[in-house]
Amino acid sequence: MDELVRSSHTIGQSCLHLQFTIAYRRQVIRVEQLDKLVKIYLRAGADRIGVNIAALEVAPDHVHVFVSNWKNYSIPEIAKRLKGFSSRMIRKRYSCYLKYYLWGKKFWSAGYFYRTVGSVTAENVRRYIDETQNKHWN
Protein backbone atom coordinates (compact mmCIF):
# COMPACT_ATOMS: atom_id res chain seq x y z
CA MET A 1 0.00 0.00 0.00
CA ASP A 2 2.94 2.35 0.57
CA GLU A 3 4.24 1.94 -2.98
CA LEU A 4 4.23 4.95 -5.24
CA VAL A 5 2.53 4.61 -8.61
CA ARG A 6 4.49 5.82 -11.61
CA SER A 7 3.20 6.98 -14.96
CA SER A 8 4.84 8.84 -17.83
CA HIS A 9 4.90 12.25 -16.10
CA THR A 10 3.83 11.61 -12.51
CA ILE A 11 4.66 9.69 -9.38
CA GLY A 12 2.49 9.48 -6.31
CA GLN A 13 -0.02 7.64 -4.22
CA SER A 14 -3.78 8.04 -4.00
CA CYS A 15 -5.85 6.07 -1.49
CA LEU A 16 -9.52 6.51 -0.75
CA HIS A 17 -11.97 5.04 1.75
CA LEU A 18 -15.57 4.89 0.50
CA GLN A 19 -18.66 3.66 2.29
CA PHE A 20 -21.85 2.94 0.34
CA THR A 21 -25.16 2.30 2.08
CA ILE A 22 -28.00 0.14 0.77
CA ALA A 23 -31.12 2.14 -0.08
CA TYR A 24 -33.36 2.72 2.94
CA ARG A 25 -30.72 0.96 5.10
CA ARG A 26 -32.35 -2.34 4.20
CA GLN A 27 -30.30 -5.34 5.27
CA VAL A 28 -30.47 -7.11 1.93
CA ILE A 29 -26.86 -8.29 1.93
CA ARG A 30 -27.69 -10.92 4.55
CA VAL A 31 -28.17 -13.40 1.72
CA GLU A 32 -24.81 -15.10 1.24
CA GLN A 33 -24.88 -15.07 -2.55
CA LEU A 34 -25.72 -11.37 -2.59
CA ASP A 35 -22.72 -10.71 -0.33
CA LYS A 36 -20.46 -12.37 -2.90
CA LEU A 37 -22.13 -10.63 -5.85
CA VAL A 38 -21.69 -7.19 -4.30
CA LYS A 39 -17.96 -7.87 -3.97
CA ILE A 40 -17.69 -9.29 -7.49
CA TYR A 41 -19.53 -6.39 -9.12
CA LEU A 42 -17.72 -3.66 -7.16
CA ARG A 43 -14.38 -5.20 -8.17
CA ALA A 44 -15.55 -5.56 -11.78
CA GLY A 45 -16.65 -1.91 -11.78
CA ALA A 46 -13.23 -0.89 -10.48
CA ASP A 47 -11.51 -2.95 -13.18
CA ARG A 48 -13.63 -1.24 -15.84
CA ILE A 49 -12.33 2.20 -14.86
CA GLY A 50 -8.79 1.10 -14.01
CA VAL A 51 -8.70 1.65 -10.25
CA ASN A 52 -7.64 -0.90 -7.66
CA ILE A 53 -9.76 -2.09 -4.75
CA ALA A 54 -7.21 -2.85 -2.06
CA ALA A 55 -9.80 -3.89 0.56
CA LEU A 56 -13.53 -4.55 0.52
CA GLU A 57 -15.78 -5.46 3.44
CA VAL A 58 -19.50 -6.06 3.28
CA ALA A 59 -22.01 -5.58 6.14
CA PRO A 60 -25.76 -6.32 6.03
CA ASP A 61 -26.68 -2.74 5.02
CA HIS A 62 -23.45 -1.12 3.76
CA VAL A 63 -19.99 -1.75 2.30
CA HIS A 64 -16.55 -0.29 2.91
CA VAL A 65 -14.29 0.03 -0.12
CA PHE A 66 -10.59 0.98 0.04
CA VAL A 67 -9.56 2.24 -3.40
CA SER A 68 -5.99 2.87 -4.50
CA ASN A 69 -4.50 4.29 -7.70
CA TRP A 70 -7.48 6.53 -8.54
CA LYS A 71 -5.67 9.64 -9.77
CA ASN A 72 -7.53 9.79 -13.10
CA TYR A 73 -10.97 10.26 -11.52
CA SER A 74 -12.69 12.55 -9.08
CA ILE A 75 -14.20 11.06 -5.94
CA PRO A 76 -17.80 11.65 -7.14
CA GLU A 77 -16.98 9.98 -10.46
CA ILE A 78 -15.53 6.89 -8.76
CA ALA A 79 -18.54 6.60 -6.46
CA LYS A 80 -20.96 7.08 -9.35
CA ARG A 81 -19.29 4.47 -11.53
CA LEU A 82 -18.85 1.85 -8.80
CA LYS A 83 -22.36 2.28 -7.44
CA GLY A 84 -23.96 2.49 -10.88
CA PHE A 85 -22.33 -0.60 -12.33
CA SER A 86 -22.80 -2.77 -9.24
CA SER A 87 -26.41 -1.64 -8.78
CA ARG A 88 -27.32 -2.35 -12.38
CA MET A 89 -25.76 -5.82 -12.30
CA ILE A 90 -27.23 -6.80 -8.91
CA ARG A 91 -30.72 -5.62 -9.83
CA LYS A 92 -30.47 -7.51 -13.11
CA ARG A 93 -29.64 -10.77 -11.32
CA TYR A 94 -31.65 -10.43 -8.10
CA SER A 95 -34.68 -8.33 -9.05
CA CYS A 96 -37.13 -10.97 -7.79
CA TYR A 97 -35.53 -10.97 -4.34
CA LEU A 98 -34.94 -7.23 -4.13
CA LYS A 99 -38.49 -6.19 -5.01
CA TYR A 100 -39.58 -7.16 -1.48
CA TYR A 101 -37.00 -4.84 0.11
CA LEU A 102 -36.28 -2.01 -2.31
CA TRP A 103 -38.48 0.19 -4.49
CA GLY A 104 -37.77 1.54 -7.95
CA LYS A 105 -34.49 1.16 -9.74
CA LYS A 106 -32.11 1.71 -6.88
CA PHE A 107 -29.86 -0.50 -4.83
CA TRP A 108 -27.61 2.06 -3.12
CA SER A 109 -28.70 5.17 -1.25
CA ALA A 110 -28.00 8.48 -2.98
CA GLY A 111 -25.10 9.53 -0.77
CA TYR A 112 -21.82 8.03 0.34
CA PHE A 113 -19.00 8.57 2.83
CA TYR A 114 -15.49 9.30 1.61
CA ARG A 115 -12.12 10.07 3.12
CA THR A 116 -8.81 10.30 1.37
CA VAL A 117 -6.10 8.34 3.10
CA GLY A 118 -2.38 8.92 2.98
CA SER A 119 0.82 8.14 4.79
CA VAL A 120 1.42 11.82 5.52
CA THR A 121 -0.81 13.81 7.85
CA ALA A 122 -2.05 17.30 7.05
CA GLU A 123 0.00 18.63 9.98
CA ASN A 124 3.19 17.10 8.53
CA VAL A 125 2.54 18.73 5.15
CA ARG A 126 1.91 22.11 6.81
CA ARG A 127 5.13 21.80 8.82
CA TYR A 128 7.10 20.81 5.70
CA ILE A 129 5.81 23.81 3.77
CA ASP A 130 6.36 26.24 6.65
CA GLU A 131 9.84 25.01 7.58
CA THR A 132 11.43 24.08 4.25
CA GLN A 133 10.04 26.40 1.64
CA ASN A 134 11.61 29.52 3.16
CA LYS A 135 15.07 28.24 2.12
CA HIS A 136 14.25 29.12 -1.49
CA TRP A 137 14.19 32.82 -0.57
CA ASN A 138 17.48 32.95 1.38
FITORRO-648005 format. One record per atom (N, C-alpha, C): atom name; x, y, z; residue in three letters. Coordinates in Angstrom, 1 decimal, always signed. Example, Ala and Ser with C-alpha at 12.3 -4.5 7.8 and 13.67 -1.06 7.14 Angstrom:
<nodes>
N:+13.2:-5.7:+7.8:ALA;
CA:+12.3:-4.5:+7.8:ALA;
C:+13.2:-3.3:+7.8:ALA;
N:+12.8:-2.2:+7.1:SER;
CA:+13.7:-1.1:+7.1:SER;
C:+12.9:+0.0:+7.9:SER;
</nodes>
This chain:
<nodes>
N:+0.8:-1.2:+0.0:MET;
CA:+0.0:+0.0:+0.0:MET;
C:+0.9:+1.3:+0.0:MET;
N:+2.1:+1.2:+0.5:ASP;
CA:+2.9:+2.4:+0.6:ASP;
C:+3.7:+2.6:-0.7:ASP;
N:+3.5:+1.8:-1.7:GLU;
CA:+4.2:+1.9:-3.0:GLU;
C:+3.7:+3.1:-3.8:GLU;
N:+4.6:+3.8:-4.4:LEU;
CA:+4.2:+5.0:-5.2:LEU;
C:+3.9:+4.4:-6.6:LEU;
N:+2.9:+5.0:-7.3:VAL;
CA:+2.5:+4.6:-8.6:VAL;
C:+3.2:+5.6:-9.6:VAL;
N:+3.8:+5.0:-10.6:ARG;
CA:+4.5:+5.8:-11.6:ARG;
C:+3.7:+5.8:-12.9:ARG;
N:+3.7:+6.9:-13.6:SER;
CA:+3.2:+7.0:-15.0:SER;
C:+4.2:+7.8:-15.8:SER;
N:+3.9:+8.2:-17.0:SER;
CA:+4.8:+8.8:-17.8:SER;
C:+5.3:+10.2:-17.3:SER;
N:+4.5:+10.9:-16.6:HIS;
CA:+4.9:+12.2:-16.1:HIS;
C:+4.6:+12.5:-14.6:HIS;
N:+4.2:+11.4:-13.9:THR;
CA:+3.8:+11.6:-12.5:THR;
C:+4.3:+10.5:-11.7:THR;
N:+4.4:+10.7:-10.4:ILE;
CA:+4.7:+9.7:-9.4:ILE;
C:+3.9:+10.1:-8.1:ILE;
N:+3.2:+9.1:-7.5:GLY;
CA:+2.5:+9.5:-6.3:GLY;
C:+1.7:+8.3:-5.8:GLY;
N:+0.8:+8.6:-4.8:GLN;
CA:+0.0:+7.6:-4.2:GLN;
C:-1.4:+8.3:-4.0:GLN;
N:-2.4:+7.6:-4.3:SER;
CA:-3.8:+8.0:-4.0:SER;
C:-4.6:+6.9:-3.4:SER;
N:-5.1:+7.1:-2.2:CYS;
CA:-5.8:+6.1:-1.5:CYS;
C:-7.1:+6.7:-1.0:CYS;
N:-8.2:+6.0:-1.0:LEU;
CA:-9.5:+6.5:-0.7:LEU;
C:-10.4:+5.5:+0.0:LEU;
N:-11.0:+5.9:+1.0:HIS;
CA:-12.0:+5.0:+1.8:HIS;
C:-13.4:+5.5:+1.4:HIS;
N:-14.2:+4.6:+0.8:LEU;
CA:-15.6:+4.9:+0.5:LEU;
C:-16.5:+4.0:+1.3:LEU;
N:-17.7:+4.5:+1.6:GLN;
CA:-18.7:+3.7:+2.3:GLN;
C:-20.0:+3.9:+1.6:GLN;
N:-20.6:+2.9:+1.0:PHE;
CA:-21.8:+2.9:+0.3:PHE;
C:-22.9:+2.2:+1.2:PHE;
N:-24.1:+2.8:+1.3:THR;
CA:-25.2:+2.3:+2.1:THR;
C:-26.3:+1.8:+1.2:THR;
N:-26.9:+0.7:+1.5:ILE;
CA:-28.0:+0.1:+0.8:ILE;
C:-29.2:+1.1:+0.9:ILE;
N:-30.0:+1.2:-0.1:ALA;
CA:-31.1:+2.1:-0.1:ALA;
C:-32.0:+1.8:+1.1:ALA;
N:-32.5:+2.8:+1.8:TYR;
CA:-33.4:+2.7:+2.9:TYR;
C:-32.7:+1.9:+4.1:TYR;
N:-31.4:+1.7:+4.1:ARG;
CA:-30.7:+1.0:+5.1:ARG;
C:-31.3:-0.5:+5.3:ARG;
N:-31.8:-1.0:+4.2:ARG;
CA:-32.4:-2.3:+4.2:ARG;
C:-31.2:-3.3:+4.3:ARG;
N:-31.4:-4.4:+5.1:GLN;
CA:-30.3:-5.3:+5.3:GLN;
C:-30.4:-6.5:+4.3:GLN;
N:-30.3:-6.1:+3.0:VAL;
CA:-30.5:-7.1:+1.9:VAL;
C:-29.2:-8.0:+1.7:VAL;
N:-28.1:-7.5:+2.2:ILE;
CA:-26.9:-8.3:+1.9:ILE;
C:-26.7:-9.5:+2.9:ILE;
N:-27.7:-9.7:+3.7:ARG;
CA:-27.7:-10.9:+4.6:ARG;
C:-27.7:-12.2:+3.8:ARG;
N:-28.2:-12.2:+2.6:VAL;
CA:-28.2:-13.4:+1.7:VAL;
C:-26.7:-13.6:+1.3:VAL;
N:-26.2:-14.8:+1.5:GLU;
CA:-24.8:-15.1:+1.2:GLU;
C:-24.4:-14.9:-0.2:GLU;
N:-25.2:-15.3:-1.1:GLN;
CA:-24.9:-15.1:-2.5:GLN;
C:-24.8:-13.6:-2.9:GLN;
N:-25.7:-12.8:-2.3:LEU;
CA:-25.7:-11.4:-2.6:LEU;
C:-24.5:-10.7:-2.0:LEU;
N:-24.0:-11.2:-0.9:ASP;
CA:-22.7:-10.7:-0.3:ASP;
C:-21.6:-10.9:-1.3:ASP;
N:-21.5:-12.1:-1.9:LYS;
CA:-20.5:-12.4:-2.9:LYS;
C:-20.6:-11.6:-4.2:LYS;
N:-21.9:-11.4:-4.6:LEU;
CA:-22.1:-10.6:-5.8:LEU;
C:-21.8:-9.2:-5.7:LEU;
N:-22.1:-8.6:-4.6:VAL;
CA:-21.7:-7.2:-4.3:VAL;
C:-20.2:-7.0:-4.5:VAL;
N:-19.4:-7.9:-3.9:LYS;
CA:-18.0:-7.9:-4.0:LYS;
C:-17.5:-8.0:-5.4:LYS;
N:-18.1:-9.0:-6.1:ILE;
CA:-17.7:-9.3:-7.5:ILE;
C:-18.0:-8.1:-8.4:ILE;
N:-19.2:-7.5:-8.2:TYR;
CA:-19.5:-6.4:-9.1:TYR;
C:-18.8:-5.1:-8.8:TYR;
N:-18.5:-4.8:-7.5:LEU;
CA:-17.7:-3.7:-7.2:LEU;
C:-16.3:-3.8:-7.7:LEU;
N:-15.7:-5.0:-7.6:ARG;
CA:-14.4:-5.2:-8.2:ARG;
C:-14.4:-5.1:-9.7:ARG;
N:-15.4:-5.6:-10.3:ALA;
CA:-15.6:-5.6:-11.8:ALA;
C:-15.7:-4.1:-12.2:ALA;
N:-16.5:-3.3:-11.5:GLY;
CA:-16.7:-1.9:-11.8:GLY;
C:-15.3:-1.2:-11.7:GLY;
N:-14.6:-1.5:-10.7:ALA;
CA:-13.2:-0.9:-10.5:ALA;
C:-12.3:-1.3:-11.6:ALA;
N:-12.3:-2.5:-12.0:ASP;
CA:-11.5:-3.0:-13.2:ASP;
C:-11.9:-2.2:-14.5:ASP;
N:-13.2:-1.9:-14.6:ARG;
CA:-13.6:-1.2:-15.8:ARG;
C:-13.1:+0.2:-15.9:ARG;
N:-12.9:+0.8:-14.8:ILE;
CA:-12.3:+2.2:-14.9:ILE;
C:-10.8:+2.3:-14.5:ILE;
N:-10.2:+1.1:-14.2:GLY;
CA:-8.8:+1.1:-14.0:GLY;
C:-8.3:+1.6:-12.6:GLY;
N:-9.2:+1.4:-11.6:VAL;
CA:-8.7:+1.6:-10.3:VAL;
C:-8.6:+0.3:-9.5:VAL;
N:-7.9:+0.3:-8.4:ASN;
CA:-7.6:-0.9:-7.7:ASN;
C:-8.4:-0.9:-6.4:ASN;
N:-9.1:-1.9:-6.1:ILE;
CA:-9.8:-2.1:-4.8:ILE;
C:-8.8:-2.9:-3.9:ILE;
N:-8.2:-2.2:-2.9:ALA;
CA:-7.2:-2.9:-2.1:ALA;
C:-7.9:-3.6:-0.9:ALA;
N:-9.1:-3.2:-0.5:ALA;
CA:-9.8:-3.9:+0.6:ALA;
C:-11.3:-3.6:+0.3:ALA;
N:-12.1:-4.6:+0.7:LEU;
CA:-13.5:-4.5:+0.5:LEU;
C:-14.2:-5.4:+1.6:LEU;
N:-15.0:-4.7:+2.4:GLU;
CA:-15.8:-5.5:+3.4:GLU;
C:-17.3:-5.2:+3.3:GLU;
N:-18.1:-6.2:+3.5:VAL;
CA:-19.5:-6.1:+3.3:VAL;
C:-20.2:-6.3:+4.6:VAL;
N:-21.2:-5.4:+5.0:ALA;
CA:-22.0:-5.6:+6.1:ALA;
C:-23.4:-5.8:+5.6:ALA;
N:-24.4:-6.1:+6.5:PRO;
CA:-25.8:-6.3:+6.0:PRO;
C:-26.4:-5.1:+5.3:PRO;
N:-26.0:-3.9:+5.6:ASP;
CA:-26.7:-2.7:+5.0:ASP;
C:-25.7:-1.7:+4.4:ASP;
N:-24.4:-2.0:+4.4:HIS;
CA:-23.5:-1.1:+3.8:HIS;
C:-22.2:-1.9:+3.4:HIS;
N:-21.3:-1.2:+2.6:VAL;
CA:-20.0:-1.8:+2.3:VAL;
C:-18.9:-0.7:+2.5:VAL;
N:-17.7:-1.2:+2.8:HIS;
CA:-16.5:-0.3:+2.9:HIS;
C:-15.6:-0.7:+1.8:HIS;
N:-15.2:+0.3:+1.0:VAL;
CA:-14.3:+0.0:-0.1:VAL;
C:-13.0:+0.9:+0.0:VAL;
N:-11.9:+0.3:+0.0:PHE;
CA:-10.6:+1.0:+0.0:PHE;
C:-10.0:+1.0:-1.4:PHE;
N:-10.0:+2.1:-2.0:VAL;
CA:-9.6:+2.2:-3.4:VAL;
C:-8.2:+2.8:-3.5:VAL;
N:-7.3:+2.3:-4.3:SER;
CA:-6.0:+2.9:-4.5:SER;
C:-5.8:+3.1:-6.0:SER;
N:-4.8:+4.0:-6.3:ASN;
CA:-4.5:+4.3:-7.7:ASN;
C:-5.7:+4.9:-8.5:ASN;
N:-6.3:+5.9:-7.9:TRP;
CA:-7.5:+6.5:-8.5:TRP;
C:-7.2:+7.9:-9.1:TRP;
N:-6.0:+8.3:-9.4:LYS;
CA:-5.7:+9.6:-9.8:LYS;
C:-6.4:+10.2:-11.0:LYS;
N:-6.9:+9.3:-11.9:ASN;
CA:-7.5:+9.8:-13.1:ASN;
C:-9.0:+10.2:-12.9:ASN;
N:-9.6:+10.0:-11.7:TYR;
CA:-11.0:+10.3:-11.5:TYR;
C:-11.2:+11.1:-10.3:TYR;
N:-12.3:+11.8:-10.3:SER;
CA:-12.7:+12.6:-9.1:SER;
C:-13.4:+11.6:-8.2:SER;
N:-13.5:+11.9:-6.9:ILE;
CA:-14.2:+11.1:-5.9:ILE;
C:-15.7:+10.8:-6.3:ILE;
N:-16.4:+11.9:-6.7:PRO;
CA:-17.8:+11.6:-7.1:PRO;
C:-17.9:+10.7:-8.4:PRO;
N:-17.0:+10.8:-9.3:GLU;
CA:-17.0:+10.0:-10.5:GLU;
C:-16.7:+8.5:-10.1:GLU;
N:-15.8:+8.3:-9.2:ILE;
CA:-15.5:+6.9:-8.8:ILE;
C:-16.8:+6.3:-8.1:ILE;
N:-17.4:+7.1:-7.2:ALA;
CA:-18.5:+6.6:-6.5:ALA;
C:-19.7:+6.3:-7.4:ALA;
N:-19.9:+7.2:-8.4:LYS;
CA:-21.0:+7.1:-9.4:LYS;
C:-20.8:+5.8:-10.2:LYS;
N:-19.5:+5.6:-10.7:ARG;
CA:-19.3:+4.5:-11.5:ARG;
C:-19.4:+3.1:-10.8:ARG;
N:-18.8:+3.1:-9.6:LEU;
CA:-18.8:+1.8:-8.8:LEU;
C:-20.3:+1.5:-8.4:LEU;
N:-21.0:+2.5:-7.9:LYS;
CA:-22.4:+2.3:-7.4:LYS;
C:-23.3:+2.0:-8.6:LYS;
N:-23.1:+2.7:-9.7:GLY;
CA:-24.0:+2.5:-10.9:GLY;
C:-23.8:+1.1:-11.5:GLY;
N:-22.6:+0.7:-11.7:PHE;
CA:-22.3:-0.6:-12.3:PHE;
C:-22.8:-1.7:-11.4:PHE;
N:-22.4:-1.7:-10.2:SER;
CA:-22.8:-2.8:-9.2:SER;
C:-24.3:-2.8:-9.0:SER;
N:-25.0:-1.7:-8.9:SER;
CA:-26.4:-1.6:-8.8:SER;
C:-27.1:-2.2:-10.0:SER;
N:-26.7:-1.8:-11.2:ARG;
CA:-27.3:-2.3:-12.4:ARG;
C:-27.2:-3.9:-12.5:ARG;
N:-26.0:-4.4:-12.2:MET;
CA:-25.8:-5.8:-12.3:MET;
C:-26.5:-6.6:-11.2:MET;
N:-26.5:-6.1:-10.0:ILE;
CA:-27.2:-6.8:-8.9:ILE;
C:-28.7:-6.8:-9.2:ILE;
N:-29.3:-5.7:-9.6:ARG;
CA:-30.7:-5.6:-9.8:ARG;
C:-31.1:-6.5:-11.0:ARG;
N:-30.2:-6.6:-12.0:LYS;
CA:-30.5:-7.5:-13.1:LYS;
C:-30.6:-9.0:-12.7:LYS;
N:-29.7:-9.4:-11.7:ARG;
CA:-29.6:-10.8:-11.3:ARG;
C:-30.6:-11.1:-10.2:ARG;
N:-30.9:-10.2:-9.3:TYR;
CA:-31.7:-10.4:-8.1:TYR;
C:-32.9:-9.6:-8.0:TYR;
N:-33.5:-9.2:-9.1:SER;
CA:-34.7:-8.3:-9.1:SER;
C:-35.9:-9.0:-8.3:SER;
N:-36.0:-10.3:-8.5:CYS;
CA:-37.1:-11.0:-7.8:CYS;
C:-37.0:-10.9:-6.3:CYS;
N:-35.8:-11.0:-5.8:TYR;
CA:-35.5:-11.0:-4.3:TYR;
C:-35.6:-9.5:-3.8:TYR;
N:-35.0:-8.6:-4.6:LEU;
CA:-34.9:-7.2:-4.1:LEU;
C:-36.3:-6.5:-4.1:LEU;
N:-37.2:-6.9:-4.9:LYS;
CA:-38.5:-6.2:-5.0:LYS;
C:-39.3:-6.2:-3.7:LYS;
N:-38.9:-7.1:-2.8:TYR;
CA:-39.6:-7.2:-1.5:TYR;
C:-38.9:-6.2:-0.5:TYR;
N:-37.7:-5.7:-0.8:TYR;
CA:-37.0:-4.8:+0.1:TYR;
C:-36.8:-3.4:-0.4:TYR;
N:-36.6:-3.3:-1.7:LEU;
CA:-36.3:-2.0:-2.3:LEU;
C:-37.3:-1.6:-3.4:LEU;
N:-37.5:-0.3:-3.5:TRP;
CA:-38.5:+0.2:-4.5:TRP;
C:-37.8:+0.9:-5.6:TRP;
N:-38.3:+0.8:-6.8:GLY;
CA:-37.8:+1.5:-7.9:GLY;
C:-36.5:+0.9:-8.5:GLY;
N:-35.7:+1.7:-9.1:LYS;
CA:-34.5:+1.2:-9.7:LYS;
C:-33.3:+1.6:-9.0:LYS;
N:-33.3:+1.4:-7.7:LYS;
CA:-32.1:+1.7:-6.9:LYS;
C:-31.7:+0.6:-6.0:LYS;
N:-30.4:+0.5:-5.8:PHE;
CA:-29.9:-0.5:-4.8:PHE;
C:-29.1:+0.2:-3.7:PHE;
N:-28.4:+1.2:-4.1:TRP;
CA:-27.6:+2.1:-3.1:TRP;
C:-28.4:+3.3:-2.8:TRP;
N:-28.1:+3.9:-1.6:SER;
CA:-28.7:+5.2:-1.3:SER;
C:-28.0:+6.2:-2.1:SER;
N:-28.5:+7.4:-2.1:ALA;
CA:-28.0:+8.5:-3.0:ALA;
C:-26.6:+8.9:-2.5:ALA;
N:-26.4:+9.0:-1.3:GLY;
CA:-25.1:+9.5:-0.8:GLY;
C:-24.0:+8.5:-0.5:GLY;
N:-22.9:+8.9:+0.0:TYR;
CA:-21.8:+8.0:+0.3:TYR;
C:-20.9:+8.8:+1.3:TYR;
N:-20.1:+8.0:+2.0:PHE;
CA:-19.0:+8.6:+2.8:PHE;
C:-17.7:+8.4:+2.1:PHE;
N:-16.8:+9.4:+2.2:TYR;
CA:-15.5:+9.3:+1.6:TYR;
C:-14.5:+10.0:+2.5:TYR;
N:-13.3:+9.5:+2.4:ARG;
CA:-12.1:+10.1:+3.1:ARG;
C:-10.9:+9.7:+2.4:ARG;
N:-10.1:+10.6:+2.0:THR;
CA:-8.8:+10.3:+1.4:THR;
C:-7.9:+9.9:+2.5:THR;
N:-7.0:+8.9:+2.1:VAL;
CA:-6.1:+8.3:+3.1:VAL;
C:-4.7:+8.4:+2.6:VAL;
N:-3.8:+8.8:+3.4:GLY;
CA:-2.4:+8.9:+3.0:GLY;
C:-1.4:+8.6:+4.1:GLY;
N:-0.2:+8.5:+3.8:SER;
CA:+0.8:+8.1:+4.8:SER;
C:+1.4:+9.4:+5.5:SER;
N:+1.0:+10.6:+5.0:VAL;
CA:+1.4:+11.8:+5.5:VAL;
C:+0.2:+12.6:+6.1:VAL;
N:+0.3:+13.1:+7.3:THR;
CA:-0.8:+13.8:+7.8:THR;
C:-0.8:+15.3:+7.3:THR;
N:-1.9:+15.9:+7.5:ALA;
CA:-2.0:+17.3:+7.1:ALA;
C:-1.1:+18.2:+7.9:ALA;
N:-0.9:+17.9:+9.1:GLU;
CA:+0.0:+18.6:+10.0:GLU;
C:+1.4:+18.5:+9.5:GLU;
N:+1.8:+17.3:+9.1:ASN;
CA:+3.2:+17.1:+8.5:ASN;
C:+3.4:+17.9:+7.3:ASN;
N:+2.4:+18.0:+6.4:VAL;
CA:+2.5:+18.7:+5.1:VAL;
C:+2.7:+20.2:+5.5:VAL;
N:+1.8:+20.7:+6.4:ARG;
CA:+1.9:+22.1:+6.8:ARG;
C:+3.3:+22.4:+7.4:ARG;
N:+3.8:+21.6:+8.2:ARG;
CA:+5.1:+21.8:+8.8:ARG;
C:+6.2:+21.8:+7.7:ARG;
N:+6.1:+20.9:+6.8:TYR;
CA:+7.1:+20.8:+5.7:TYR;
C:+7.1:+22.1:+4.9:TYR;
N:+5.9:+22.6:+4.6:ILE;
CA:+5.8:+23.8:+3.8:ILE;
C:+6.3:+25.0:+4.6:ILE;
N:+5.9:+25.1:+5.8:ASP;
CA:+6.4:+26.2:+6.6:ASP;
C:+7.9:+26.2:+6.9:ASP;
N:+8.4:+25.1:+7.2:GLU;
CA:+9.8:+25.0:+7.6:GLU;
C:+10.8:+24.9:+6.4:GLU;
N:+10.4:+24.3:+5.3:THR;
CA:+11.4:+24.1:+4.3:THR;
C:+11.3:+25.0:+3.1:THR;
N:+10.2:+25.6:+2.8:GLN;
CA:+10.0:+26.4:+1.6:GLN;
C:+10.7:+27.8:+1.8:GLN;
N:+10.9:+28.2:+3.0:ASN;
CA:+11.6:+29.5:+3.2:ASN;
C:+13.0:+29.5:+2.6:ASN;
N:+13.7:+28.3:+2.6:LYS;
CA:+15.1:+28.2:+2.1:LYS;
C:+15.2:+28.7:+0.7:LYS;
N:+14.2:+28.7:-0.1:HIS;
CA:+14.2:+29.1:-1.5:HIS;
C:+14.4:+30.6:-1.6:HIS;
N:+14.1:+31.3:-0.5:TRP;
CA:+14.2:+32.8:-0.6:TRP;
C:+15.4:+33.4:+0.1:TRP;
N:+16.3:+32.5:+0.7:ASN;
CA:+17.5:+32.9:+1.4:ASN;
C:+18.6:+33.2:+0.4:ASN;
</nodes>
